[in-house]
Structure formats: structure tokens, C-alpha cells
Amino acid sequence: KKMSDFYLSNRLSEEYPWIRDVYEETSGFIHLSYKHIGTSSQLINEDERTVAFSISKIDRFVTEDEMMSSIK
């Protein structure tokens, strides 16, 4: 079998059932998804429909506590 992340998460979840939930919640950060856009943007002005984007080593819009609570 090809050792894809999906295959490995399925195999590991046979012994560790929580692995599947972790994979589903975090794979969006590896495979380009809404998580990249959502966590790299912030609404600036709703009336003007403006947002700010930040893609860098430092996450400006999501705290570490928010990151940890999203995988619980």
C-alpha cells in the first residue's frame, strides 16, 4: 500500500481511535484549504467589506490557545 497520510491515519486509528479526528481537523493545514485562508485573514470593516491577510512565520490572527482548542 502507498503510505499516504490518509492511509496511515486509517491504519493508526484502528489502534488509536482519536487519530482520525486529529487527522480530519489538521489535514486542512497541510493540504491547501479554507483553513489557510480563514486563519490568515481578519475582517477589518464589515460595512466596507475589507479584510487583512497575513501569511508569515508569525500568526497574527490566531492565538496559540485558539490553535490548541481547535484540535480538542
C-alpha angles and dihedrals in degrees: 000000000000109000097233120160090247092053093046093049090051092050094045092048089063088071099022109036093187091065092078093058092047091049093049093048097045106032089081088069091057099039110051107260146136088294090070093051096037096050095042096053138065131190109247102176123004095194092052091037093229128153137184124226127205123181110172145109089279119063106223099181107040124058122218089247090056091049092052094045091053092064097046 
